[in-house]
């Protein structure tokens, strides 16, 4: 997890002078361990069900699991990169992420279309329906990630709204303080 924080860092600051920021981010990763564990369990269940279903259609389970794992890695690195939806533009893209994505997609293409490569990994070539099975678990994971981000965003918006309301109420209360009277009959704030 620490390697991912440093590898996909968005800041332009020196890591040695900005160590407090990294300590905060690393502690956040440890606090998010339960979330990661839940998504890993969901992925394992989804991929297992996908492999079982693909086997009923005559596809090799190892091949489906192999490509499903690779696609899940690609989606996960994009999803964990930002707290916003991957479908929203903005921060969240850098050269390391682009390089990783190009490398992984090139690797998938080599394994898929070069005649000798599937033998190296003991997998079979896939028909279009097989690719659909490979993409099923990662796509369902994306839906899960996006729902979790949407819920977190809603909770954050409510928290921000509550904080804003509390601040405005305290400001209104301060403005309406009763004025004290001086001895001469004039008011004082």
C-alpha positions as CSV (number, residue, x, y, z in Angstrom):
1,X,0.0,0.0,0.0
2,X,2.8,2.4,0.8
3,X,4.4,1.8,-2.6
4,X,1.1,2.7,-4.3
5,X,0.9,6.0,-2.3
6,X,4.3,7.0,-3.4
7,X,4.0,5.7,-7.0
8,X,0.7,7.4,-7.7
9,X,1.4,10.6,-5.8
10,X,-0.1,13.7,-7.2
11,X,1.9,16.3,-5.3
12,X,5.0,17.9,-6.7
13,X,6.6,18.4,-3.3
14,X,9.7,16.6,-2.1
15,X,8.9,13.5,-0.2
16,X,11.6,14.2,2.4
17,X,10.2,17.7,3.3
18,X,6.6,16.6,3.2
19,X,6.7,13.5,5.3
20,X,3.7,14.6,7.5
21,X,1.4,14.4,4.5
22,X,2.6,10.9,3.7
23,X,2.2,9.7,7.3
24,X,-1.4,11.0,7.2
25,X,-2.1,9.3,3.9
26,X,-0.5,6.0,5.0
27,X,-2.5,6.0,8.3
28,X,-5.6,6.6,6.1
29,X,-4.8,3.5,4.1
30,X,-4.6,1.4,7.3
31,X,-7.9,2.8,8.4
32,X,-9.3,1.8,5.0
33,X,-8.1,-1.8,5.4
34,X,-11.6,-3.0,6.2
35,X,-12.9,-1.4,3.0
36,X,-10.1,-3.1,1.0
37,X,-10.8,-6.4,2.7
38,X,-14.5,-6.2,1.9
39,X,-13.8,-5.4,-1.8
40,X,-11.3,-8.2,-2.0
41,X,-13.9,-10.7,-0.6
42,X,-16.5,-9.4,-3.0
43,X,-14.0,-9.8,-5.9
44,X,-13.2,-13.3,-4.9
45,X,-16.9,-14.3,-4.7
46,X,-17.7,-12.6,-8.0
47,X,-14.7,-14.2,-9.8
48,X,-15.5,-17.6,-8.4
49,X,-19.1,-17.4,-9.6
50,X,-18.0,-16.1,-13.0
51,X,-15.6,-19.0,-13.4
52,X,-18.2,-21.5,-12.4
53,X,-20.7,-20.0,-14.8
54,X,-18.2,-19.8,-17.6
55,X,-17.3,-23.5,-17.0
56,X,-21.0,-24.4,-17.7
57,X,-20.6,-22.7,-21.1
58,X,-17.5,-24.7,-21.9
59,X,-14.8,-22.1,-21.1
60,X,-11.6,-22.9,-19.3
61,X,-11.8,-21.6,-15.7
62,X,-8.1,-20.8,-15.5
63,X,-8.3,-18.5,-18.5
64,X,-11.3,-16.7,-17.2
65,X,-9.7,-16.3,-13.8
66,X,-6.4,-15.1,-15.3
67,X,-7.9,-12.4,-17.5
68,X,-10.5,-11.5,-14.8
69,X,-7.6,-10.9,-12.4
70,X,-5.7,-8.7,-14.9
71,X,-8.8,-6.6,-15.7
72,X,-9.6,-6.2,-12.0
73,X,-6.0,-4.9,-11.4
74,X,-6.5,-2.3,-14.1
75,X,-9.9,-1.1,-12.8
76,X,-8.7,-1.2,-9.1
77,X,-5.7,1.0,-9.7
78,X,-8.0,3.6,-11.4
79,X,-10.7,3.3,-8.7
80,X,-8.3,3.6,-5.7
81,X,-6.5,6.5,-7.3
82,X,-9.1,9.1,-6.4
83,X,-12.1,9.4,-4.1
84,X,-14.2,10.8,-6.9
85,X,-15.9,8.7,-9.6
86,X,-13.6,7.5,-12.4
87,X,-16.2,8.9,-14.8
88,X,-15.6,12.4,-13.6
89,X,-12.8,14.4,-15.1
90,X,-10.2,16.2,-13.0
91,X,-7.3,15.1,-10.9
92,X,-6.4,11.5,-10.8
93,X,-4.3,10.9,-13.9
94,X,-0.5,10.9,-14.0
95,X,2.3,9.3,-16.0
96,X,2.8,6.3,-13.7
97,X,-0.9,5.4,-14.0
98,X,-0.8,5.8,-17.7
99,X,2.3,3.7,-18.0
100,X,0.8,1.0,-15.8
101,X,-2.4,1.0,-17.9
102,X,-0.6,0.8,-21.2
103,X,1.7,-2.0,-19.9
104,X,-1.2,-4.1,-18.6
105,X,-3.3,-3.6,-21.7
106,X,-0.3,-4.5,-23.9
107,X,0.4,-7.6,-21.8
108,X,-3.3,-8.7,-22.2
109,X,-3.1,-8.1,-26.0
110,X,0.2,-10.0,-26.3
111,X,-1.2,-13.0,-24.4
112,X,-4.5,-12.9,-26.4
113,X,-3.2,-12.5,-29.9
114,X,0.2,-14.0,-30.1
115,X,0.0,-17.7,-30.9
116,X,2.7,-19.0,-28.5
117,X,1.9,-16.9,-25.4
118,X,-1.3,-18.6,-24.1
119,X,0.8,-21.8,-23.9
120,X,3.3,-20.1,-21.6
121,X,0.5,-19.3,-19.1
122,X,-1.5,-22.5,-19.7
123,X,-4.5,-20.6,-20.9
124,X,-6.8,-20.9,-23.9
125,X,-7.7,-18.3,-26.6
126,X,-11.1,-16.8,-25.9
127,X,-14.1,-16.2,-28.0
128,X,-16.1,-12.9,-27.6
129,X,-18.4,-14.6,-25.0
130,X,-15.3,-15.6,-23.0
131,X,-14.2,-12.0,-22.9
132,X,-17.6,-11.0,-21.6
133,X,-17.1,-13.6,-18.7
134,X,-13.6,-12.1,-18.1
135,X,-15.0,-8.6,-17.8
136,X,-18.0,-9.5,-15.7
137,X,-16.3,-9.5,-12.2
138,X,-14.3,-6.4,-12.9
139,X,-17.3,-4.5,-14.2
140,X,-19.4,-5.5,-11.2
141,X,-16.5,-4.4,-8.9
142,X,-16.6,-1.0,-10.7
143,X,-20.2,-0.7,-9.9
144,X,-19.5,-1.6,-6.3
145,X,-16.6,1.0,-6.1
146,X,-18.8,3.7,-7.7
147,X,-21.7,3.0,-5.3
148,X,-19.4,3.2,-2.3
149,X,-17.9,6.5,-3.6
150,X,-21.4,7.9,-4.2
151,X,-22.5,7.0,-0.6
152,X,-19.2,8.5,0.8
153,X,-19.8,11.6,-1.2
154,X,-23.4,12.0,0.0
155,X,-22.3,11.5,3.6
156,X,-19.5,14.0,3.2
157,X,-21.9,16.5,1.6
158,X,-24.3,16.1,4.6
159,X,-21.5,16.5,7.0
160,X,-20.3,19.7,5.2
161,X,-23.9,21.0,5.1
162,X,-24.3,20.4,8.8
163,X,-21.0,22.1,9.6
164,X,-22.0,25.1,7.5
165,X,-25.4,25.3,9.2
166,X,-23.8,25.1,12.6
167,X,-21.4,27.9,11.7
168,X,-24.1,30.1,10.3
169,X,-26.3,29.5,13.4
170,X,-23.5,30.5,15.7
171,X,-22.8,33.6,13.6
172,X,-26.5,34.6,13.8
173,X,-26.5,34.0,17.5
174,X,-23.5,36.2,18.0
175,X,-25.2,39.0,15.9
176,X,-28.3,38.8,18.1
177,X,-26.6,39.1,21.4
178,X,-28.4,41.5,23.8
179,X,-26.8,44.8,24.1
180,X,-25.6,45.9,27.6
181,X,-26.5,49.3,28.8
182,X,-24.0,51.7,30.1
183,X,-24.7,53.9,33.1
184,X,-25.5,56.9,31.0
185,X,-28.4,55.1,29.2
186,X,-26.4,54.5,26.0
187,X,-26.0,50.9,24.7
188,X,-22.8,49.0,24.4
189,X,-22.0,45.9,22.3
